[in-house]
């Protein structure tokens, strides 16, 4: 780099137009692909059919226009986020290249290029100011719209379940069902909240944005892999081992590494779904047993039923903690694998 003038990685004066074209094209292609994938999931998977049976009515009919509009805006927000992250990568490249040129010296050629490096540094800082403002504004709008979408969806779904629970004496007839409904109060209050939030097993939190949800988080991850994969492809050079030459070696090494690590992580983490469900189920049973003691306090005191209730509560607590131990062990294994693999790839220049 000594003696060479500073050259920005992108023509920032025209990048806004190129980025708008990229965002528009990506939005159209991603929308079509996402609709196809969601339709296939809803038709060919059991949990997709269950999802549509529970809440499909929210996304159909004339009243669904607002829901689909919010989905489209959030999808656009995710695409803008990916583009900003890509541009920030080019900004970092320009920043360090400009610093390297600015601090080079010792030869007349290097001294002559220092002024270009200093100018390039301030130009990179101006680019960062614009990108940082766009990043912050997008994130705040995304957070607000995500919460509005979740709130609207939860209100609709909660009202639907409340109407179903109170309609046609369902709350009374459920006592005589062959398979009793497990904690219907929790299902309406907590499970609907978790379901509409879509971040895993956690209830909604105002800090959540589209990137935290399963759908938009997956879209962002795929787009990020494709976008940064192109950059990695351009930077990769061939590597020769003996008589074998691997073109674009870094790209293929990273790709194989990520695939292997992902498959192993999936195998390790799959039991966590069942363990998380059992944790909710057994905690709900333990909580209901405590509530029943309070509601039936007079009868328990009259018949001196404390020993029986104590035995029942201890049994429920033991079941909770036994499952939690298995959950903890599996989570430690899953987290240990992920953190180990994330550290193992650090020596690679990517």
Secondary structure in CASP SS format (residue, H / E / C, confidence):
PFRMAT SS
TARGET T0000
AUTHOR 0000-0000-0000
METHOD secondary structure of the structure
MODEL  1
X C 1.00
X C 1.00
X C 1.00
X C 1.00
X C 1.00
X C 1.00
X C 1.00
X C 1.00
X C 1.00
X C 1.00
X C 1.00
X H 1.00
X H 1.00
X H 1.00
X H 1.00
X H 1.00
X H 1.00
X H 1.00
X H 1.00
X H 1.00
X H 1.00
X H 1.00
X H 1.00
X H 1.00
X H 1.00
X H 1.00
X H 1.00
X H 1.00
X H 1.00
X H 1.00
X H 1.00
X H 1.00
X H 1.00
X H 1.00
X H 1.00
X H 1.00
X H 1.00
X H 1.00
X H 1.00
X H 1.00
X H 1.00
X H 1.00
X H 1.00
X H 1.00
X C 1.00
X H 1.00
X H 1.00
X H 1.00
X H 1.00
X H 1.00
X H 1.00
X H 1.00
X H 1.00
X H 1.00
X H 1.00
X H 1.00
X H 1.00
X H 1.00
X H 1.00
X C 1.00
X C 1.00
X H 1.00
X H 1.00
X H 1.00
X H 1.00
X H 1.00
X H 1.00
X H 1.00
X H 1.00
X H 1.00
X H 1.00
X H 1.00
X H 1.00
X H 1.00
X H 1.00
X H 1.00
X H 1.00
X H 1.00
X H 1.00
X H 1.00
X H 1.00
X H 1.00
X H 1.00
X H 1.00
X H 1.00
X H 1.00
X H 1.00
X H 1.00
X H 1.00
X H 1.00
X H 1.00
X H 1.00
X H 1.00
X H 1.00
X H 1.00
X H 1.00
X H 1.00
X H 1.00
X H 1.00
X H 1.00
X H 1.00
X H 1.00
X C 1.00
X C 1.00
X C 1.00
X C 1.00
X C 1.00
X H 1.00
X H 1.00
X H 1.00
X H 1.00
X H 1.00
X H 1.00
X H 1.00
X H 1.00
X H 1.00
X H 1.00
X H 1.00
X H 1.00
X H 1.00
X H 1.00
X H 1.00
X H 1.00
X H 1.00
X H 1.00
X H 1.00
X H 1.00
X H 1.00
X H 1.00
X H 1.00
X H 1.00
X H 1.00
X H 1.00
X H 1.00
X H 1.00
X H 1.00
X H 1.00
X H 1.00
X H 1.00
X H 1.00
X H 1.00
X H 1.00
X H 1.00
X H 1.00
X H 1.00
X H 1.00
X H 1.00
X H 1.00
X H 1.00
X H 1.00
X H 1.00
X H 1.00
X H 1.00
X H 1.00
X H 1.00
X H 1.00
X H 1.00
X H 1.00
X H 1.00
X H 1.00
X H 1.00
X H 1.00
X H 1.00
X H 1.00
X H 1.00
X H 1.00
X H 1.00
X H 1.00
X H 1.00
X H 1.00
X H 1.00
X H 1.00
X H 1.00
X H 1.00
X H 1.00
X H 1.00
X C 1.00
X C 1.00
X C 1.00
X C 1.00
X C 1.00
X C 1.00
X C 1.00
X H 1.00
X H 1.00
X H 1.00
X H 1.00
X H 1.00
X H 1.00
X H 1.00
X H 1.00
X H 1.00
X H 1.00
X H 1.00
X H 1.00
X H 1.00
X H 1.00
X C 1.00
X C 1.00
X C 1.00
X C 1.00
X C 1.00
X C 1.00
X C 1.00
X C 1.00
X C 1.00
X C 1.00
X C 1.00
X C 1.00
X H 1.00
X H 1.00
X H 1.00
X C 1.00
X H 1.00
X H 1.00
X H 1.00
X H 1.00
X H 1.00
X H 1.00
X H 1.00
X H 1.00
X H 1.00
X H 1.00
X H 1.00
X H 1.00
X H 1.00
X H 1.00
X H 1.00
X H 1.00
X H 1.00
X H 1.00
X H 1.00
X H 1.00
X H 1.00
X H 1.00
X C 1.00
X C 1.00
X C 1.00
X E 1.00
X E 1.00
X E 1.00
X C 1.00
X C 1.00
X E 1.00
X E 1.00
X E 1.00
X C 1.00
X C 1.00
X H 1.00
X H 1.00
X H 1.00
X H 1.00
X H 1.00
X H 1.00
X H 1.00
X H 1.00
X H 1.00
X H 1.00
X H 1.00
X H 1.00
X H 1.00
X H 1.00
X H 1.00
X H 1.00
X H 1.00
X H 1.00
X H 1.00
X H 1.00
X H 1.00
X C 1.00
X H 1.00
X H 1.00
X H 1.00
X H 1.00
X H 1.00
X H 1.00
X H 1.00
X H 1.00
X H 1.00
X H 1.00
X H 1.00
X H 1.00
X H 1.00
X H 1.00
X H 1.00
X H 1.00
X H 1.00
X H 1.00
X H 1.00
X H 1.00
X H 1.00
X H 1.00
X H 1.00
X H 1.00
X H 1.00
X C 1.00
X H 1.00
X H 1.00
X H 1.00
X H 1.00
X H 1.00
X H 1.00
X C 1.00
X C 1.00
X C 1.00
X H 1.00
X H 1.00
X H 1.00
X H 1.00
X H 1.00
X H 1.00
X H 1.00
X H 1.00
X H 1.00
X H 1.00
X H 1.00
X H 1.00
X H 1.00
X H 1.00
X H 1.00
X H 1.00
X H 1.00
X H 1.00
X H 1.00
X H 1.00
X H 1.00
X H 1.00
X H 1.00
X H 1.00
X H 1.00
X H 1.00
X H 1.00
X H 1.00
X H 1.00
X H 1.00
X H 1.00
X H 1.00
X H 1.00
X H 1.00
X H 1.00
X H 1.00
X H 1.00
X H 1.00
X H 1.00
X C 1.00
X C 1.00
X C 1.00
X C 1.00
X C 1.00
X C 1.00
END
